[in-house]
Amino acid sequence: MAHTGLTNTVLVVDDEAVIRARLKGYFEREGYRVLEAGDGEQMWQQFANQHVDLVMLDINLPGTDGLSLARELRSRSDVGIILVTGRDETIDKIVGLEMGADDYVTKPFELRELLVRVKNLLWRISLVKKAQQDVVDQFEKCDDIIAFDQYILELNSRKLSYGDEVIKLTKAEFELLTVFALHPQQVLSRERLMQQTSHRNEEVNDRTIDVIIRRLRNKLQADLFVTVHGEGYLFATKVKD
């Protein structure tokens, strides 16, 4: 984890040049590559020209505010997002996380604390990427089609059908169902399920998994997903290869 910063690019989006310079100097000394933007327009220009791993995004920007930019960023990208604001209001934090941010700091912040948050977030992102790659590897080892009960799950086309009926799944529902289908009759912890999906926000992990499973229960036979109290969930069916 100590070497996380060596290859990571951080984009600082803040309209105050002094803050940008301070963050740039500090994070470059820590081994990161640092890009700067003074507003949303400059941020998108940087994104168009460079690979960015993490964005430190000030909420109070001229033009489009940071919350709106965070929402648009999240809809386009899996980049890490840390929101920065001068206001220490809980509502901001909740709204920010709902917009798709991964973490949140309030000015004035300690540079050391921000560095720890950046390292932790990049580490979490790398865990998610590794877990997703593991799932891809498992896909490649097994056939394109997984059958259970009366359902057919097609991995390449991301399609779930029940007889002639096609059941629409969101990306997160598909990812979770695939993990269950690849590990039938095994208890999977929420943490493990969390790592196998694109969600990586620490503050909403348990709840997010519970919500997705509730949606899957509504769309499929509810008794396929058994809650094992204190441990996680179990996919209670046999899977045919």
Rosetta blueprint (number, residue, H / E / L):
1 M L
2 A L
3 H L
4 T H
5 G H
6 L H
7 T H
8 N L
9 T E
10 V E
11 L E
12 V E
13 V E
14 D L
15 D L
16 E L
17 A H
18 V H
19 I H
20 R H
21 A H
22 R H
23 L H
24 K H
25 G H
26 Y H
27 F H
28 E H
29 R H
30 E L
31 G L
32 Y L
33 R E
34 V E
35 L E
36 E E
37 A E
38 G L
39 D L
40 G H
41 E H
42 Q H
43 M H
44 W H
45 Q H
46 Q H
47 F H
48 A H
49 N H
50 Q L
51 H L
52 V L
53 D L
54 L E
55 V E
56 M E
57 L E
58 D E
59 I L
60 N L
61 L L
62 P L
63 G L
64 T L
65 D L
66 G H
67 L H
68 S H
69 L H
70 A H
71 R H
72 E H
73 L H
74 R H
75 S H
76 R H
77 S L
78 D L
79 V L
80 G E
81 I E
82 I E
83 L E
84 V E
85 T E
86 G L
87 R L
88 D L
89 E L
90 T H
91 I H
92 D H
93 K H
94 I H
95 V H
96 G H
97 L H
98 E H
99 M L
100 G L
101 A L
102 D L
103 D E
104 Y E
105 V E
106 T E
107 K L
108 P L
109 F L
110 E L
111 L H
112 R H
113 E H
114 L H
115 L H
116 V H
117 R H
118 V H
119 K H
120 N H
121 L H
122 L H
123 W H
124 R H
125 I H
126 S H
127 L H
128 V H
129 K H
130 K H
131 A H
132 Q H
133 Q H
134 D H
135 V H
136 V H
137 D H
138 Q H
139 F H
140 E H
141 K H
142 C L
143 D L
144 D L
145 I E
146 I E
147 A E
148 F E
149 D L
150 Q L
151 Y E
152 I E
153 L E
154 E E
155 L L
156 N L
157 S L
158 R L
159 K E
160 L E
161 S E
162 Y E
163 G L
164 D L
165 E E
166 V E
167 I E
168 K L
169 L L
170 T L
171 K H
172 A H
173 E H
174 F H
175 E H
176 L H
177 L H
178 T H
179 V H
180 F H
181 A H
182 L H
183 H L
184 P L
185 Q L
186 Q L
187 V E
188 L E
189 S L
190 R H
191 E H
192 R H
193 L H
194 M H
195 Q H
196 Q L
197 T L
198 S L
199 H L
200 R L
201 N L
202 E H
203 E H
204 V H
205 N H
206 D H
207 R H
208 T H
209 I H
210 D H
211 V H
212 I H
213 I H
214 R H
215 R H
216 L H
217 R H
218 N H
219 K H
220 L L
221 Q L
222 A H
223 D H
224 L H
225 F E
226 V E
227 T E
228 V E
229 H L
230 G L
231 E L
232 G E
233 Y E
234 L E
235 F E
236 A L
237 T L
238 K L
239 V E
240 K E
241 D L
